[in-house]
Amino acid sequence: MAESEAKRKQVEENDLVQVNEDGPANWFRCILVVDEVRSWGVQAYAIVPNSRDRPSGDAYMRLAWREFETLGVKSKFIAAEIPQTTL
């Protein structure tokens, strides 16, 4: 079984993944929440903090199967489930 096929079977929405050295250099080591699992990899996001009381929003990234590692953990807080009034 190819590595991408094995990862595809392991990854689900809301899983945490970490960008590896094959991913974009400026995202290397970042931990993201999987938003969608696709045939080519995943679409995932990270929250963007700012200096105020509220986060700036979410930064989305598309990662091919070879560009991330699975962490075996699900996110406790999902962006779609958080009321906009708290953001």
N, C-alpha and C positions, 0 to 999 in steps of 0.2 A: 504494500500500500504506500503510495506516495505521501510525503510529508503534508502537502496541502490537503489531501483527502482525509488524513488523520485529524488535522486541525479542524477541518470543516465539521467533522462529527463531534468535536469537543466544544465548539463555540456556539453560544446562544445569545440572544438579546440580553442586555444588562450585565453580561460578563465583563470583568476587568481584563484588559490586555495591556502589554507594555511594548512600546516601539523598540525594535532591536536595531543593530548596526546596519541592516539592509534597508531600513526605512529612511525617510527624509532626515538629514543630519540635524536640522533644527528641532526635530521632534524626538530625537534619540533619548531613550530612558523615560519618556513621558508615559504616564498611565492614563488610559482612556476607557470609557464605558461604551460597549458595543451597542449601537443603535439599530443596525440592520446587518444581517448575514447575507452575503451575495455569493454568486458563483466564483467571482474573482478574488474575494476576500471579505473585508468588513468596512462598514461606515461606522465610525466611532467618534465620541466627543469628549472634551475636557472642559471643565468650567474655567472661565477666565476671571481671576480675581482682580480687583482694583483697590485703590487706597481709601475708598469710601466704605460705607456700611454694607453696600450691596455688591454682588458680583456683576461684572460687565456683561455676561452672557456665556454662551457655549461656543467653543471653537470645534468645528467638525473637520474630520480628516478621513480620507479613504486610504485603506491599507491593503495591499496584496497579501496573500497568505504568507509569503516569505518575509514580510516586513514587521511581524509582531510575534510575541510569545504569549501564550495563554497563562493566566495566573491562578485559575481554578477557584476564583472568588466572584461573587456577584455584588453589584453596587447596592447599597442599602437605600440610597436616595436617587430616584430617577427623575431627570429633568421634566419629562412630560407629566409627572404626577405632582410636581410642586406648584402650588398656586402662584400665579404671576404677582400677586400682591406681596408675596414673601421675597420675591427676587428683586 
